[in-house]
Amino acid sequence: LLGSAAPQNLHVGDSKNDVLAARAAGCPVFCVPYGYRGGASVDTLAGDALVSGLPEVAQRVRLAG
């Protein structure tokens, strides 16, 4: 709908399901250490980065852009 390719999108999530959904869609994914988490620690997930929150996501996107 937005006209962008999956690799140009960034998924931010807090659980294994978020990481799996992003990977299935072909998107990079950052994990945050708060939220649902499904009982798992986010540092055990296979995300592309572990970030403290949305301000850090914005900073990383701005620096990469």
C-alpha positions as CSV (number, residue, x, y, z in Angstrom):
1,L,0.0,0.0,0.0
2,L,2.8,2.4,0.7
3,G,4.8,1.4,-2.3
4,S,8.0,0.4,-0.6
5,A,9.8,-3.0,-0.8
6,A,9.9,-5.2,2.3
7,P,13.7,-4.7,2.9
8,Q,13.1,-0.9,3.1
9,N,10.7,-1.4,6.0
10,L,11.8,-1.8,9.6
11,H,9.8,-3.9,12.0
12,V,10.1,-3.1,15.7
13,G,8.9,-5.8,18.1
14,D,9.2,-7.4,21.5
15,S,8.7,-11.1,20.9
16,K,9.7,-14.1,18.9
17,N,6.5,-13.8,16.9
18,D,7.5,-10.3,15.9
19,V,10.9,-11.5,14.7
20,L,9.4,-14.4,12.8
21,A,6.8,-12.1,11.1
22,A,9.5,-9.7,10.1
23,R,11.7,-12.4,8.7
24,A,8.7,-14.0,6.8
25,A,8.0,-10.6,5.2
26,G,11.6,-10.0,4.4
27,C,12.0,-7.0,6.7
28,P,14.8,-6.2,9.1
29,V,13.7,-6.2,12.8
30,F,14.8,-4.3,15.9
31,C,13.8,-5.7,19.3
32,V,12.8,-3.7,22.3
33,P,13.2,-5.0,25.9
34,Y,9.7,-4.1,27.0
35,G,6.2,-5.3,26.1
36,Y,4.7,-8.7,25.7
37,R,7.9,-10.7,25.0
38,G,6.1,-14.0,25.2
39,G,8.1,-15.0,28.3
40,A,11.5,-14.9,26.4
41,S,14.3,-12.5,26.9
42,V,14.7,-10.3,23.8
43,D,18.5,-10.7,23.8
44,T,17.9,-14.4,22.8
45,L,15.9,-13.4,19.7
46,A,17.5,-13.2,16.3
47,G,16.8,-9.5,15.7
48,D,19.1,-7.2,13.8
49,A,19.5,-5.0,16.8
50,L,18.4,-4.7,20.4
51,V,17.4,-1.1,21.1
52,S,16.2,0.6,24.3
53,G,13.1,2.2,22.7
54,L,11.6,4.1,19.8
55,P,13.9,7.2,20.3
56,E,16.9,4.9,19.6
57,V,15.2,3.4,16.6
58,A,14.6,6.9,15.2
59,Q,18.3,7.8,15.8
60,R,19.6,4.7,14.1
61,V,17.3,5.1,11.1
62,R,18.3,8.8,10.8
63,L,22.0,7.8,10.9
64,A,21.6,5.1,8.4
65,G,19.5,7.2,6.0
